[in-house]
Structure formats: structure tokens, C-alpha cells
């Protein structure tokens, strides 16, 4: 196991032990609440990497600290940066524009009258 990871587990174990001692919980009582043996609890408090994550979670639950598990990967800054970088490098979809025809549109004639169903806005008699 990488040394930095071992140190993190030892620090976590120490924080769990301090939380237990602040609550004045004997190892036997917390182990019973966590459905594990006092030996396993001792391994957790020493940061033993062979103990399952479930055992750590049960110990936290036994001290009413289970909500702290939500904070384990609360913010994934590296993942966010990777995702944002991928999004920045992608192009937005092209907008669909109407096709232009090569032939010019016919100019309106000066003598043409509007369709029969349209009324002139200023002259109601014009139909």
C-alpha cells in the first residue's frame, strides 16, 4: 500500500479513536454497537488497511457519525476539472439555417393588389 494512503488511514483511525474517547465510550460498547469485535475496532483505530469499509461505516454509525460518510467525496475537484475541460473542447452544435436559393425572389409589382381576404389597415373600403 502506498505510504501516503497508509498515513491517511492512520489519521482516520486516530480521529475515530478521539471521537470514541470524547463520547466516553469503552471499546467493548462501541464494538457491540458496530457489530464487530473489540479487536476489529482496535484495528480500525490503528488504521489497519485490511478492515472492510463496512466495518468503518458501522463504527461511525455506532457513534452517530454516519453522516460524515457523505463528505468522503463531497467535491470531486479533479473529476469536475476533467469534465469541464472536455466540455470546453467540444463545439456547440451548428444551428440550422434556411437554405438560400440562387434565384432572386421576384420583386413585387406596383400594380398588384392585396389578396381579396386582406383589408387595408387605413382604408376599410379597400378589399
C-alpha positions, 0 to 999 in steps of 0.5 A: 500500500502506498505510504501516503494512503497508509498515513491517511488511514492512520489519521482516520483511525486516530480521529475515530479513536478521539471521537470514541474517547470524547463520547466516553465510550469503552471499546467493548460498547462501541464494538457491540454497537458496530457489530464487530469485535473489540479487536476489529475496532482496535484495528480500525483505530490503528488504521489497519488497511485490511478492515472492510469499509463496512466495518468503518461505516458501522463504527461511525454509525455506532457513534452517530457519525454516519453522516460524515460518510457523505463528505468522503467525496463531497467535491470531486475537484479533479473529476469536475476539472476533467469534465469541464475541460472536455466540455470546453473542447467540444463545439456547440452544435451548428444551428440550422439555417434556411437554405438560400436559393440562387434565384432572386425572389421576384420583386413585387409589382406596383400594380398588384393588389392585396389578396381579396381576404386582406383589408387595408389597415387605413382604408376599410373600403379597400378589399 
